[in-house]
């Protein structure tokens, strides 16, 4: 049986998972493909650490360039991560005409425009299914399965660490700090969790999904981002009482030739399928004009799920090589017309507002007056608990309003003498 040679750059958690997966299911993969996938070389700076998988020491090297240049290597798999040496190696492989598989979301979100263009110019395959969603085939779905659809919207829970923290806060009634400490203890959060809890990891993935869906590179700096550090136990409970659950959500929507791409804590109706996604699991809902809404669910990270998607990409490229048909799917299929990113101030949605107000007659009238001046109408107003001091929490749910109008209103409200603390705000995503 013909063999396709693989050169692996990076032998960490996912790299070891790819090797283990090929060893475990290599015969099954060969049976399905009609070709053997054979690891020819593995490059890593650390060749001594035990990865829990046995490989021939002759395969190991510290010279990543030599792996790319090896004539026996047909497909280069980059699993180093980061935006430094990983970028240089991917560029070198594409320049050499060798197809590349990568899981590097940070690199694609920051330098994807350049890399997609190079792959297109060199007419070489670039696959990146594991860059978003771990074991979920969401990239494949957008590139292939929903190719007949104009994508209207994407809503995604794309970070297992944040989802675990928010789930713990709700189920165990613990603080953000306590839930984060538990996530770190369980190995779901890094010692420095900023990339996850500040929303940046989700923003990388949102940028990639938006780029695929709409055919133009979405730079990371154009993604509006808020993390979950300021989500409090009080608001999680209030949300439940109102029929919502708070999730860190990636939201991508098309409005004619404008696209909004944003990441922030969001109130999702309890009867929405995304609201039921708990723990470390991820889910993405895509709404297409032909298919309607479809949901994709699974583990968004981890050795085996991510390795599964990487191997799937390798197999796809192997089919292309066997058929003599590279680039069956362009890295980024460009749209024929130009889209623009919508400014966050122009985004329109509903809002949850929790105000800390002086417990006196006429105070609420001052608040509603300011909101009315900025064309923000109210759906409901609730005082959630009895007064225990001079100030009480009041929860307001608004009708749809533009972000810039609400921002202007809150700027005025938060300096009123009757307001005891800065207003807490969450956006609401109702049924789409």
N, C-alpha and C positions, 0 to 999 in steps of 0.2 A: 504494500500500500504506500502511496506517495506520502512524503512528510513535508510539513510546513514548519520551518524553524522559528523559534521565539527567542528574542533577546529581552531579558527582564532588567530594567533599571530601577533599583530599590527593592530590598529584600526585608522590608519591615512586616507589619501586621498583615496588610493586604497582599503584599508580594508573596509572603509565605503561604497565605491562603490560596493564591492562584496556583502555586506549585502543588500544594496539597490537593486542591480540587482536580487538577489534571492527573495527578497520580491516582486519586480515588476513582474518578469517572472517565479516565482516558479512553478505555476500550468502548464505553458507551458513546462518548463524543465521536470517536473514529467511526463507529458503526453508523451514526447519524450523518456525519459529514462526508464519509468516504475518503478521509485523509487523516493522518496522524498529526497531532499537534505536539511538537517536541521542543522542550526547553534546551537551547544550545548554550546560552551563556546567562549568568546572573551577576550584575554589578552592585556592589554596596561598599560603603566605607568600613563597615564592621563585618568581618567574615568569621568571627569566632563565636558570636552569641548563638545560643541554641534557640531555634525558631519552632521547635516541635515538629519539624519535617526533615526527612533525610534526603540529602542530595549528594551527588558525586562531587567531591572537592574540586575536581578538574573543571567544573562548570563555573566556579566562583572566581571573581576578579574585582579589583578596585578600579579598574580602568573602564569607565562607562563608554568612552569614545570607541574603545576597541570592540565593545559589544555591537555598537552601531555599524562599525566598519567590517565586521565579520561577514564574509560572503554567505555563510550558512544561515545567517539570521534574515528571515523574510519579513517578520513583523516585530516592531519595537514597542515594548510596553513600558510606559513611564509611570512609576509609582513612588517617585521621590518626594513629590509635593513641593510647595513653595513656588516663588516666582523668580528665583535666581538661576541656579544651575539647571533646573528642570526645563526652563524655557530654552536655554542654550542647546540642550540635548535634543529637545523636540524639533527645534529649528534645524539642527544638523541632520537628524534623521529624515525630515521632509526634504531638505536640500539634496540628500542622497537618493531620494526617490523611494524611501522605505515607508510603508504605512505605519501609522502610530495609533496605539490605544492609550488613553490616559484617564485618570480619575481626578485630575487636578482642577478642582472648581475655582480655587483662588486665581490660578494662572489664566484660565479661560475667561473669568469675569473681568480681569484687569487687562489682559493682553490678547483676548480672543480675536479681536478684529484683525490684528497682524497675523496671528497664527492661522485663522480661517483663510485669509487671503493667500498666504503662502501655500497651504494645502491645495487650494483651488488652482493657483498658478502652476504648481508642479504636477497637478493632476494625480494626487496621492490621497489615499484614504486617511481620514482622521476620525476616530470614533471615541466617544467620551460619555458613554451611557452611565458609568459609575460616578460621574461628577455630581449627579443630582439623584438623591433618593436611594442610595445604596443598592439593595436588592430589588427595588421597584423599577420596572422597565419604562419609566415615564419619558425619558429622552427618546427611546425607540418608538414609543407611542406617538409622540409629536412628529418625529421625522418620517415615520412610516405608516403606522396604523390609522392616524387621523389626517393623512395627507389630502384627502378630499374635502376637508373641512376648513372653513374660516373660523379661527379660534376667537370666540367672543370673550371668554374669561378663564382664568386659572386661579384657583384658590388652593393653597398648600400649607400643610404642617410639615416643615422640612428640617426640623432640628429636634432630635430625640432628647437631647439634654434639657432643653427648655420645656418640652412637652412633659417630661418626667417631673420636673420641678413644679410646674403648674398643677399636674395631677396630684402630687403629694400635698401641695398646699391646700387643695380642695378636699381630698379624701381624709387627710390626717389633721386638718385644721392647724397647720403649722406655718411659721413665718417663711418668707423667702429665704432668709439666711439659713434656717434650719433645713429646708428642703434642698438648698444648694449643697450644704455640708453632707447630707445623705447621698446626693448624686455623686459627689466626689468620693465618698466612702465606697460606693458601689462600682466605681470606675466609669460612670457615665459622664462625669465632668472632669476636665483637666484641673491641675493645681491652679493655673491661671485660666479661668473660664470665660474671659472677656469675649473671645471670638464667638462663642455660643450665646451667652446671655445678653450681649449687647446687640444681637441680631445680625452680625456681620456674616456669619456662616450662611444664614438663611438668605441674606441679600445676594451673596455670590450665586446661590442656586436660582433665585428669582431672576437675576440678570440673564443667566444662561437659558432658562425656560422662555423668557420673553424674547430673547434673540432668535431662538428656534421657531417660536410660534409666529413671529412677525417678520422674519427675514431681514433683520438689520441688527448690527452689533449694538447692544445696550451697555454702555460703560457703567462700571460699578458706582461711580460718583453721581450718576443720574437716578440711582435707586434711593428713595426715601426710607430711612431706617430708624426705628426705635426698638430698644431691647425690653427686657422684662424686669429690670432691677426695681422699678417703681410700682410693680403690681403688688397690692397689699391684700392681706387676708380679708379685710372688710369688704373690698370691692369684689373679690371672688364670691363672697356670700351674697352680697347685694345682687350680683349678676345672676346667680342661681335663683334667687327669689323672684327676679324679673323674667325668668325663663331663658337665660343665656349662660354660656360657659366661656371663660376667657381663654383664648389660644393665641400663641404667637403665629400670626398668619402672613404668608406671602400672598399678595393680591396683585394680579396682572389683568388689566381689562382694556379692551379696545373701544374707542369712541371715534368712529370715522377714521381719520388719518392720525389720531393721537392715541397714545398708549400710556396708561398709568401703571407704574411699577412701584410698589410700596411694601414695607415690612414693618409690622408693629403689633402689639397686643390688641386683640380684636374680640369683641363679644359676638359669639355665634349662637344662633337659636339651638336650644337643647334637642329639638327634633331634627336638626340638620345632621347628616351623616358624619361630617367632620367633627362635630361636637362629641361623638362617641369614641374618637381616637384617643387612647390614653397611654400612659407610660412612655416608653422609649420609641413607640411606633410612629411612623410617618404616614401621611396620606395626601394625595393630590386629586382635586376634582377639576376636570376640564370640561368646559361647555363649548361645543362646536355647533355650527349652524345646521349641520345635517345629522350628526350623531346625538345631539342633545348633551346631557350631562353624563359623564362617565367618571368612575372613581377608581383610584389605584392606591393600594394599601400594602404596607410591609415595613420591614426594618430598614431604617434609613442609613445605617452604618453597621460596622462590625466586620470581622474578618471574612466569614463565609458568605453573607449576603452580598458584600461588595465584590468579593472574588467571583461570585456567580455571574454578576453583570459584566465584569472585565472579561471573563472567559467567553461569555456570549458575544462580546464585541470581537474578540480574537477569532471566534468561529465565523462570524459574518465576513470578516476580511479574508479569512481562509477560503470561503466560498467564492468571493470575488476573484481571488488569485487563481483558483482552480478553473474558474469559468473564463478567465482572461477578460474580466469586466470590472476593472477598478472604478471607484467613484459611482457606484450605483446610486448612492445617496451622498450628495455634497455635504461637507462639514456644516455649511450654513447656506441654505437655499435662499438667495436674495430675493426680496420682494421687488416687483416691477415698479411700484410707486413708493414714495418716501413717507415713512412714518416719523412722527416726532414724539418725544417723551413729554407727557403732561406735567406741568409744574404742580407740586403738592398743593399750592394755594388754590388751584382750580378744581381739585378733586372734590366731589360732592358725595356725602354720605350722611347717615344718621349718627348721633352721638349720645353717649352716656356721660353726664356731668355730675360729679359729687362736690357740692359746695359746703363749706363750713361757715354757717351764718349765725349772726347774733340772734338770739331767741327773743325777738321783739316784734310787735305788730308793724306792718308796712315794709318790712325788710325784703320779703319775697317780691313785692311789687317793684322795688328798685332793680332787682335782678332781671325780672321779666321785661322791664322797661328798656334796659340796655340791650337785651337779646332782641327785642322787637325793633329797636333802632337799626340793628344790623341784619334785619330780615330773617331772623331765626325764630321759627314757630315751635311751640312745645307740644309734644305728644302726651306727656304725663309728668306730674310733679309729686314726689313722695318724700315725706319726712319719715325716715326709717326707724327711728327710735326716740324715746322720750328724752327730754332735756335732762342732763346731769350736770350742767354748768351753764356758763353764759352763752356758749355756742352749741349748735346742733347740726348734724349732717343732713343735708337735703339733696335728694337725687332727682335729676331732671333728665328725661329722655326727649331728644329733639326730633323734629321731622328732618328731612334731608336739607342740608345746607352746605355751602362751600367752605372749605377749610380756611380760606383767608378771611371770610366774614366771621367765623367763629373765633379765630385767633384775635381779631380786632376787638371782638366783644369781651373775650376773657381778659385781654390786656387792660380793659377799662374796669371790668368787674373786680379783678383781683386786688385793685388798689382802693376799693371802697372801704370806708371805715367799718362797715357792718360785716366785712368778710375777714374771718380769722385765720385762713390758710389758703395757699394756692389751690385753685380748682383742679381736681383730678378729672382727666378726660380719657375716654376710650371710644374708638370708632366702632360702629356696629355694621356687620355684614349680614343682612337678612337673606332669605331665599332668593336665589338667582335663577 
